Amino acid sequence: MIDETHVVSTLYGMVNVPTGVWIDENGRMVRPPEVAFIDDRFKVFTHFSSTTYLNALRDWIENGDKSQYALHEDEMRKRLAAETAEQLMAAAEFTLAEYLYKTGAAPDSIPHFKEAQRLDSGNWNYKRQAWALGDQKRDYGTTLLDEMKKSSKPFYPAPDMPGIKLEEKKSN
């Protein structure tokens, strides 16, 4: 009954899709979760090209730890924030909500989905999953599009890596 995508997104601190995380053959993370597109179909929305990211990925595949895009442990520690108590509670609420939904208690899951969203409001995975399982307007009083429009943060910030032009890092 466990949603594997929720486990992976929680384990690696992913709060939106599409997200990429680079993990080497030894299981060491060398780039934290960041937006990752394989093509430019959303370029008009994100304002940056997938080319730089894909070239960086190819460089890392070819050069491993010698790649300028592979982050060393000190830089990884700086970029990976420890989870807050609220984020941990949100993950528990979300897991309970999914369990209730999958066992046929969909109406009982809604307050727990809402609480997960309240506790970790920057986690778009919680919103998208909850809203996909019910009626967005009726159950949550909003829609994904409404929330995207009123968010002050970029929905898809450009990856923080060499080669991403400053104009590509502007808010969407």
Buried (B, 14 or more C-beta within 10 A) or exposed (E): EEBEEBEEBBEBBBBBEEBBBBEEEEEEBBBBBBBBBEEEEBBEEBBBBBEBBBEBBEBBEEEEEEBEBBBEEEEBEEBBEEBEEEBEBBBBBBBBBBBBBBEEEBEBBBEBBBBBBEBBBEBBBBBBBBBEBBEBEEBBEBBBEEBEEEBEEBBBBBBEBEBBEEEBBEEB
